[in-house]
């Protein structure tokens, strides 16, 4: 440990961090190239070749040239995923056992509070709805 000072350890950790960051950025850009709908096949092939053959320059030029549209595509994808999730929730809620089941449970609870149902009848009806 005496022959490897603390500053060298710091520099080694920094270079490993930058190397991992570089690969993350490279994969993010390659993913963005394939996800882009406003480029044709030749454009995608050109950018991909540029990013792979001259990686540092290619990534830098890609970020300068298409950085804003990259952010826009990320935002659109997040919005589409959110919309699909909300649609799934709506469909699940309207399916049998969904919000209809919730409404039925609320009606059963109201009937029980009014005294129209006994505790035993309420429990059996609730079990029937939940299964």
HELIX and SHEET records of a PDB file:
HELIX    1   1 UNK A    6  UNK A   35  1                                  30    
HELIX    2   2 UNK A   41  UNK A   53  1                                  13    
HELIX    3   3 UNK A   55  UNK A   94  1                                  40    
HELIX    4   4 UNK A   99  UNK A  114  1                                  16    
HELIX    5   5 UNK A  119  UNK A  130  1                                  12    
END                                                                             
